Amino acid sequence: PKVEGAWDIHYLDQLLAQLEAKHAVTKPILIHAILETAEGVKNVDDIAQASPRMHGMSLGPADLAASRAMK
């Protein structure tokens, strides 16, 4: 949740790779990002292309509205 840029996905990708190696996981764990801030929406293209693990994305409308100071 609250993915704001490709850096968040890169970090998670590395963490998952380490865990998969440590526990001999053979099927890659995929990522579903939730965009809940204006920054995340602005960076949607970079987020989508940040890792082959990317499986999907969703919008979090309540937090997104709050980040834009909307009622």
C-alpha positions as CSV (number, residue, x, y, z in Angstrom):
1,P,0.0,0.0,0.0
2,K,0.9,3.7,-0.5
3,V,3.4,3.0,-3.3
4,E,4.7,6.4,-4.3
5,G,7.4,5.5,-6.9
6,A,9.5,2.9,-8.6
7,W,11.9,3.0,-5.6
8,D,9.2,1.3,-3.4
9,I,8.9,-1.5,-5.9
10,H,12.6,-1.9,-6.3
11,Y,13.1,-2.2,-2.6
12,L,10.3,-4.8,-2.3
13,D,11.6,-6.7,-5.3
14,Q,15.0,-7.1,-3.6
15,L,13.5,-8.1,-0.3
16,L,11.3,-10.8,-2.0
17,A,14.3,-12.1,-4.0
18,Q,16.2,-12.5,-0.7
19,L,13.3,-14.3,1.0
20,E,12.7,-16.6,-2.0
21,A,16.4,-17.5,-2.0
22,K,16.5,-18.1,1.7
23,H,13.4,-20.3,1.7
24,A,14.0,-22.0,-1.7
25,V,10.8,-20.6,-3.2
26,T,10.7,-21.6,-6.8
27,K,7.6,-19.6,-8.0
28,P,8.2,-15.8,-7.9
29,I,6.1,-13.8,-5.5
30,L,4.2,-11.2,-7.4
31,I,3.4,-7.6,-6.4
32,H,0.1,-5.7,-6.5
33,A,0.6,-2.0,-5.8
34,I,-2.0,0.2,-4.2
35,L,-1.7,3.9,-5.3
36,E,-3.1,6.0,-2.5
37,T,-1.3,9.3,-2.9
38,A,-1.0,12.0,-5.7
39,E,2.7,11.1,-5.9
40,G,1.9,7.5,-6.7
41,V,-0.6,8.4,-9.4
42,K,2.0,10.8,-10.9
43,N,4.5,8.0,-11.1
44,V,2.2,5.3,-12.3
45,D,4.2,4.5,-15.5
46,D,7.4,4.1,-13.6
47,I,5.7,2.0,-10.9
48,A,4.2,-0.3,-13.6
49,Q,7.5,-0.9,-15.2
50,A,9.6,-1.2,-12.0
51,S,9.8,-5.0,-11.8
52,P,8.8,-8.1,-13.6
53,R,7.0,-9.1,-10.4
54,M,4.3,-6.4,-11.0
55,H,1.0,-8.2,-11.2
56,G,-1.4,-5.3,-10.9
57,M,-2.3,-1.9,-9.4
58,S,-5.3,-0.4,-7.7
59,L,-6.3,3.0,-6.6
60,G,-7.1,3.7,-2.9
61,P,-9.7,6.4,-3.4
62,A,-10.1,7.6,0.3
63,D,-6.4,8.1,0.9
64,L,-5.9,9.5,-2.6
65,A,-8.6,12.1,-1.9
66,A,-7.0,12.9,1.5
67,S,-3.6,13.4,-0.1
68,R,-5.2,15.9,-2.5
69,A,-7.0,17.7,0.4
70,M,-10.3,16.8,-1.2
71,K,-13.5,16.3,0.8
